[in-house]
């Protein structure tokens, strides 16, 4: 399969989308992100209930996931929005994240700006400047070794890996792509010679990486996004469509009954050997810009895996 046309970043990374991202560091900053994104639908954002009253490992994990989301390769520029009195000190998180990258990273404090409306105006000004820069981002052809693909499976412990799914994974591995799978899908990585393991939302670090799964598919998708996957391929038995704000999610039905019941929620099916090449071609097209079904439907879902107590 040929090379892939992608966006090249100043830090040497590549992206398959060119998003501008508003990241509330705390639940209290959600409204600023929501209002700005409603007026400017091309801006991506997340809405969540975290960043305050978290302690210990849960706080550390939230900080790791937020920082890695801001650095996601499909994002050209990220802007943290803080309140000014949150559990996660937004300015510290911004400074730590900014020190890790050459891409534009910004910060707005609601209290520091003088209130919600002034903070929204500051967010819009900063992102408008970055939006003007996007047209200058070059595209180039890269080898598959630059691409990281996340894979999701419905109940992987209970179901035997279908032969067609294993073929898709093997084809991408042979092409040189990096693969990220949840750690409850160990049976799917048995054919590969070396597998690394990382915590939830920790950046992937090898040809094949097992990441600690969340408690559901959407939480795992959020973790895979933070891990640096450019795209997620979901092999689905159930008709539970979802997407993510920062990367495209392709859904291939591995159940004919499910596909016939909800065909509009899938990018294709993977039921026979002939479907394998069709699926590989569809992933290639999405990597080069074709919207997935989830993107077309505006499915920008977000769920953060919780592991510790909230006080």
Secondary structure, DSSP 8 states (H G I E B T S, - for coil): ---EEEEE-TTS-EESS-EEEEEESSGGGHHHHHHHHHH-TTEEEE--S-SSSB-HHHHHHHHHHHHHHHT-TTEEEEEEEE-SS-SS-HHHHHHHHHTT-SSEEEEEEHHHHTSHHHHHHHHHHHHHHHHHHHTT--EEEE-GGG-EEEEEETTTTTS---HHHHHHHHHHHHHT-EEEEETT-GGGGTTSS--EEE-TT----SSEEEE---SSHHHHHHHHHHHT-SEEEEEESS-----BSSSEEEEEES-HHHHHH-GGG-SEE--SHHHHHHHHHHHHHHHTT---HHHHTT--B------S-B-
